Amino acid sequence: MILDFNKIAAEVIPNFKGGEGAIKAQMFYDGKVRIMIGELVRGASIGLHRHELNCEVVYVLAGEGRVLTDEGSEIVRAGQAHYCPMGTAHSLINDCDEPLRFFAVVPEQCLKPENANLKS
């Protein structure tokens, strides 16, 4: 399957996940997997949220930002990826002058290992 982000309309979502400002996002979601290109302007953020049943990979396309995690704060720049494992929390903040553009994938939701014997 080819996803053509040139044909996916951008949405502006205020206070995404409880964050500041708004995110401009082009999203594909099939009910299980979310794939998106997002942009945060200076001062905008994705609020701190926990990935209980999935993980997330965020690859920075342009700009620079800060990732808050359970372990603290890290700078993330174009060409770098941030990985948020299942069961952990994170937030993405643009506190620089240039827009922060990123590509993110939240794979299919899954059961935590301790609940693997449960059916969804």
Secondary structure as GFF3:
##gff-version 3
##sequence-region A 1 120
A	DSSP	three_ten_helix	5	7	.	.	.	ID=ss1
A	DSSP	beta_strand	11	14	.	.	.	ID=ss2
A	DSSP	three_ten_helix	16	18	.	.	.	ID=ss3
A	DSSP	beta_strand	22	29	.	.	.	ID=ss4
A	DSSP	beta_strand	34	40	.	.	.	ID=ss5
A	DSSP	beta_strand	45	50	.	.	.	ID=ss6
A	DSSP	beta_strand	56	62	.	.	.	ID=ss7
A	DSSP	beta_strand	64	69	.	.	.	ID=ss8
A	DSSP	beta_strand	72	77	.	.	.	ID=ss9
A	DSSP	beta_strand	81	84	.	.	.	ID=ss10
A	DSSP	beta_strand	89	93	.	.	.	ID=ss11
A	DSSP	beta_strand	100	106	.	.	.	ID=ss12
A	DSSP	three_ten_helix	113	115	.	.	.	ID=ss13
###
